[in-house]
């Protein structure tokens, strides 16, 4: 069995607990000091054998996936994340079988199922997986994915500009976004009036009537925006200062509780007047109750994506790229968007939906199609090292009492 790298060992510690889809609060416990010291030692010695400067195994980025006969393409994705008609259309058009498996319910849970196989350098039997930004970055750091042969994915040119160059995958060599979403403010206009700024969640008049997400990146990111800093450019000092502010507000009793998706129940029932919220949830909430609304804070909000990637030694890498290319056809992407109601990463989808009376209302929704001005006010979270990630998670966990 291959020697476990320092990066892999720390990643394993960070993934000991199951996490919700939008929540990443890792635990490293009493091993923090020891791992920090080990990291310093390895850095002084030039790093562990077989690692690149980011800590993961070196991954060759030049790739040529020759055309092969299309038979079966296995895609692991999240539940309720595709119009099943798209799968049928793909199978008919390519005379192949897209085996679409809804077996990702949680980033860390899925990683736990396949980790040992990946560490041994073997195939996990999937041709495509869809992982959230921070987990996608982890797989890339560890060398667990194949680079994409862009000659087989010409439709990648349809990727929207603001997702084309994330810090953790410059030039999208290893990933393409599946769907994206925004993190901002959900509120009840009847109870709270007009809410525009994230600062309003900390207005004393709303004490005990707001909830904040237990997802570190979203919450810290929105506070960073509020404090005048673009999250993607934040330093660790900025991140820890944001945690300190949140801690102060929590101790004052401003925050009713920290939540996952369960904020939707409190908002719908009127138990809270405003909350930190995810755009995809709010589409249905708005449809059910016209008093509810979602805004990107005037300071700025957070943007996240779930990303398609080809795992190491995938059985059918060319088939994976054919599927990626198919999903990036605007007409196909429009069908997916009309079903899932998330932010499409594909150019031209809005214009297609506008032409159909049945989907025109979706095309006009800023929750699905943020304006260019809104996109300028959206940011990704900075790419953190393992040690920085651990430091952030430990402090955030202290604040929210997890």
C-alpha positions in Angstrom: 0.0 0.0 0.0 1.3 3.4 -0.9 2.7 5.6 1.9 0.0 8.0 3.1 1.0 11.6 2.5 0.9 14.3 5.1 -1.9 16.0 3.1 -3.9 12.8 3.0 -3.5 12.2 6.7 -4.7 15.7 7.6 -7.6 15.4 5.1 -8.7 12.2 6.8 -8.8 13.9 10.2 -10.8 16.8 8.8 -13.4 14.3 7.4 -14.0 12.2 10.5 -17.6 13.5 10.9 -20.4 13.5 8.4 -21.2 16.9 7.2 -24.3 18.4 5.5 -24.1 19.4 1.9 -23.5 23.1 2.6 -21.8 22.6 6.0 -18.1 22.1 6.4 -17.0 22.3 10.1 -14.0 20.0 10.4 -12.6 18.6 13.7 -9.0 18.0 14.3 -9.1 17.9 18.1 -6.0 17.6 20.2 -3.9 16.6 17.2 -3.9 20.2 15.9 -0.6 21.2 17.5 1.1 17.9 16.4 -0.1 18.2 12.8 1.0 21.9 12.7 4.4 20.9 13.9 4.6 18.0 11.4 3.6 20.4 8.6 6.4 22.8 9.5 8.9 19.9 9.6 7.8 18.7 6.2 8.0 22.2 4.8 11.5 22.6 6.2 12.6 19.3 4.6 11.1 20.3 1.2 7.8 18.4 1.5 6.9 14.7 1.6 8.0 12.4 -1.2 5.7 12.5 -4.2 3.9 15.7 -3.2 3.5 18.9 -5.2 3.9 22.3 -3.6 0.2 22.4 -2.6 0.7 19.2 -0.6 -1.0 16.8 -2.9 0.4 14.3 -5.3 1.7 15.6 -8.6 -0.9 15.3 -11.3 0.0 15.4 -14.9 -2.2 18.0 -16.7 -1.4 17.1 -20.3 -4.0 14.6 -21.5 -5.2 12.9 -24.6 -8.4 10.8 -24.3 -8.8 9.1 -27.7 -12.3 8.5 -29.0 -13.7 5.2 -28.0 -17.0 3.4 -28.5 -19.6 4.8 -26.1 -21.1 2.1 -23.9 -21.7 3.0 -20.3 -20.9 6.3 -18.5 -21.3 6.3 -14.7 -22.1 9.7 -13.1 -22.4 10.2 -9.4 -24.4 13.3 -8.5 -26.7 14.8 -5.9 -30.5 13.8 -5.7 -33.1 15.7 -7.7 -30.4 17.5 -9.6 -31.3 16.7 -13.2 -34.4 16.3 -15.4 -34.5 12.6 -16.0 -35.6 13.3 -19.6 -32.1 14.6 -20.2 -30.7 11.2 -19.4 -33.1 9.5 -21.8 -32.2 12.0 -24.5 -28.5 11.4 -24.0 -28.9 7.6 -24.2 -30.9 7.9 -27.4 -28.6 10.4 -29.1 -25.4 8.5 -28.4 -26.7 4.9 -28.3 -25.1 4.6 -24.9 -26.1 4.2 -21.2 -25.6 7.2 -18.9 -25.8 5.5 -15.5 -26.8 8.4 -13.4 -26.5 7.5 -9.7 -27.9 9.8 -7.0 -25.4 8.7 -4.4 -23.9 12.0 -3.2 -25.9 13.2 -0.2 -23.0 14.8 1.6 -19.5 15.7 0.3 -17.6 14.1 3.2 -19.8 11.1 3.4 -19.2 10.3 -0.3 -15.5 11.0 0.1 -15.4 8.5 3.0 -16.9 5.8 0.9 -14.3 6.1 -1.9 -11.3 7.4 0.0 -9.5 4.1 0.6 -9.8 3.2 -3.1 -8.5 6.6 -4.1 -5.6 6.4 -1.7 -4.6 3.0 -3.2 -4.5 4.7 -6.6 -7.4 2.6 -8.0 -10.6 3.5 -9.9 -13.8 4.1 -7.9 -15.9 2.9 -10.9 -17.2 6.3 -11.7 -16.5 8.4 -14.8 -18.0 11.6 -13.4 -18.6 13.0 -9.9 -20.1 16.3 -8.9 -18.5 17.9 -5.8 -18.8 21.2 -4.1 -16.0 23.7 -4.6 -14.0 23.0 -1.5 -14.2 19.2 -1.9 -13.4 19.5 -5.6 -10.3 21.5 -4.6 -9.3 18.8 -2.1 -9.5 16.0 -4.8 -7.4 18.1 -7.1 -4.8 18.8 -4.4 -4.6 15.0 -3.6 -4.3 14.1 -7.3 -7.5 12.1 -7.3 -8.8 13.4 -10.6 -7.9 13.3 -14.3 -7.4 16.4 -16.3 -10.0 17.1 -19.0 -9.2 16.7 -22.6 -10.7 20.0 -23.8 -10.6 18.9 -27.4 -13.5 16.5 -26.5 -15.4 19.3 -24.7 -15.7 22.2 -27.2 -18.9 23.3 -25.5 -16.8 24.3 -22.4 -16.5 27.6 -24.3 -20.1 28.2 -23.1 -19.0 28.4 -19.4 -20.0 31.8 -17.9 -17.0 34.1 -17.4 -17.2 34.5 -13.7 -16.7 30.7 -13.1 -13.9 30.2 -15.6 -10.9 30.7 -13.4 -11.3 29.7 -9.7 -8.2 29.8 -7.6 -8.3 26.1 -6.9 -8.5 25.1 -10.6 -6.9 27.8 -12.7 -8.3 27.6 -16.3 -10.6 24.7 -15.3 -8.1 22.0 -16.2 -9.8 19.4 -14.0 -13.4 20.6 -13.5 -16.5 22.1 -15.0 -19.4 23.5 -12.9 -22.6 21.5 -12.9 -24.8 24.0 -11.2 -24.2 27.1 -9.0 -26.1 28.9 -6.2 -25.9 32.1 -4.2 -25.9 32.7 -0.5 -27.6 35.9 0.7 -30.6 37.0 2.8 -34.0 35.4 3.0 -36.6 37.6 4.7 -40.3 38.1 5.3 -41.2 41.5 3.9 -44.4 41.7 6.0 -42.5 41.1 9.3 -39.1 42.7 8.6 -39.8 45.3 6.0 -37.3 45.8 3.2 -33.9 44.0 3.9 -31.0 45.0 1.7 -27.8 44.7 3.8 -26.3 41.9 5.7 -25.8 44.4 8.5 -29.6 44.4 9.1 -29.4 40.8 10.4 -27.5 42.3 13.3 -29.9 45.2 14.0 -30.9 45.0 17.7 -34.6 45.3 16.7 -34.3 41.8 15.1 -32.6 40.3 18.2 -33.5 36.6 18.5 -35.4 36.7 15.2 -32.7 35.8 12.7 -30.8 32.7 11.9 -27.3 32.3 10.4 -26.0 29.3 8.4 -23.7 26.8 10.0 -21.7 26.6 6.8 -18.4 28.4 7.6 -17.6 29.6 4.1 -21.0 31.1 3.4 -21.3 32.8 6.8 -17.7 34.1 7.1 -17.9 35.2 3.5 -21.0 37.3 4.0 -19.5 38.9 7.1 -16.3 39.7 5.2 -18.4 41.4 2.5 -20.2 43.4 5.3 -16.8 44.4 6.7 -15.7 45.8 3.3 -13.5 42.9 2.2 -14.0 40.8 -0.9 -14.0 37.2 0.4 -11.9 35.7 -2.4 -9.1 38.1 -1.4 -9.4 37.7 2.4 -6.5 36.8 4.6 -6.6 34.5 7.6 -6.6 37.5 9.9 -9.7 38.8 8.0 -11.4 35.4 8.4 -10.7 35.1 12.1 -11.8 38.7 12.7 -15.1 37.8 11.0 -15.4 34.9 13.4 -14.8 37.2 16.3 -17.6 39.5 15.1 -20.0 36.6 14.8 -19.0 35.4 18.3 -19.8 38.8 19.7 -23.2 38.9 18.1 -24.1 35.3 19.2 -23.1 36.1 22.8 -25.5 39.1 22.7 -28.4 36.8 21.8 -28.8 38.4 18.3 -28.9 35.0 16.6 -31.8 32.6 17.2 -29.8 29.7 16.0 -27.3 28.4 13.5 -29.0 26.3 10.8 -28.6 24.1 7.8 -31.6 23.9 5.4 -34.0 23.9 8.4 -34.1 27.7 8.3 -36.7 27.3 5.6 -39.3 26.0 8.2 -38.7 28.9 10.6 -39.0 31.4 7.8 -42.1 29.9 6.3 -43.8 29.7 9.7 -42.9 33.3 10.7 -40.7 32.2 13.6 -37.9 34.4 12.2 -38.1 37.6 10.2 -34.8 37.2 8.3 -32.0 34.8 7.8 -28.9 33.8 5.8 -30.3 31.7 3.0 -29.5 29.8 -0.2 -31.1 31.0 -3.4 -32.3 27.5 -4.6 -34.4 27.1 -1.4 -36.0 30.5 -1.8 -37.4 29.8 -5.3 -40.0 27.5 -3.9 -40.5 29.5 -0.7 -41.3 32.6 -2.7 -43.8 30.6 -4.9 -45.6 29.4 -1.8 -45.6 32.7 0.1 -45.3 36.1 -1.8 -44.2 37.8 1.4 -40.9 35.9 1.4 -38.0 37.1 -0.7 -34.3 36.7 -1.3 -31.7 39.3 -2.0 -28.0 39.4 -2.6 -26.8 41.8 0.2 -25.9 45.2 -1.2 -22.4 44.7 0.1 -22.1 41.4 -1.8 -22.9 37.7 -1.4 -21.4 34.3 -1.8 -21.3 32.1 -4.9 -20.7 28.3 -4.8 -20.8 25.5 -7.4 -21.0 21.8 -7.6 -18.4 20.7 -10.1 -18.1 17.8 -12.6 -14.8 16.0 -12.4 -13.3 12.8 -13.8 -11.9 10.6 -11.0 -8.5 8.9 -11.4 -8.4 5.9 -13.7 -12.0 6.4 -14.7 -13.2 3.5 -16.9 -14.5 5.7 -19.6 -12.8 9.2 -19.6 -13.8 9.9 -23.2 -17.4 9.1 -22.4 -17.2 11.4 -19.4 -16.1 14.2 -21.7 -18.9 13.5 -24.2 -21.3 13.8 -21.3 -19.8 17.0 -20.1 -20.0 18.4 -23.6 -23.6 17.4 -23.9 -24.6 19.0 -20.6 -23.0 22.3 -21.8 -25.2 22.5 -24.9 -27.4 25.5 -24.1 -30.6 23.6 -25.0 -29.7 20.8 -22.7 -28.6 23.1 -19.9 -31.9 24.9 -20.2 -33.8 21.7 -19.6 -31.7 21.1 -16.5 -32.2 24.6 -15.2 -35.9 24.5 -15.7 -36.0 21.4 -13.5 -33.5 22.3 -10.7 -34.0 26.1 -10.5 -30.3 26.7 -9.6 -27.9 29.1 -11.4 -26.8 27.7 -14.7 -23.1 27.9 -15.5 -23.9 27.8 -19.2 -24.2 30.8 -21.4 -27.4 31.2 -23.5 -29.8 29.3 -21.1 -31.8 32.4 -20.1 -32.5 33.3 -23.7 -33.8 29.8 -24.4 -36.1 29.8 -21.4 -37.4 33.3 -22.4 -38.7 31.9 -25.6 -41.0 29.4 -24.0 -44.1 30.7 -22.2 -43.9 27.9 -19.7 -40.4 28.8 -18.6 -40.4 32.6 -19.2 -41.1 33.3 -15.5 -38.0 31.3 -14.5 -35.9 33.3 -17.0 -37.0 36.5 -15.3 -36.0 35.2 -11.8 -32.9 36.9 -10.3 -32.5 33.8 -8.1 -31.7 31.7 -11.2 -30.3 34.4 -13.4 -28.5 37.1 -11.5 -27.8 40.2 -13.4 -24.3 41.2 -14.5 -24.4 43.8 -11.7 -25.3 41.0 -9.2 -22.6 38.7 -10.5 -20.0 41.4 -9.7 -21.3 41.4 -6.1 -20.8 37.6 -5.8 -17.5 36.0 -4.6 -16.0 32.6 -4.1 -14.3 31.8 -0.9 -10.5 31.9 -0.9 -8.6 28.6 -1.5 -7.1 27.7 1.9 -4.3 25.3 2.8 -5.1 22.3 5.0 -3.7 24.1 8.1 -5.7 27.3 7.4 -8.8 25.3 6.8 -8.3 23.6 10.1 -7.7 26.9 11.9 -10.9 28.4 10.4 -13.0 25.4 11.2 -11.9 25.2 14.8 -12.6 28.9 15.5 -16.0 28.8 13.7 -17.0 25.7 15.5 -16.2 27.4 18.8 -18.5 30.3 17.8 -21.5 28.2 16.7 -21.1 25.6 19.5 -20.9 22.6 17.2 
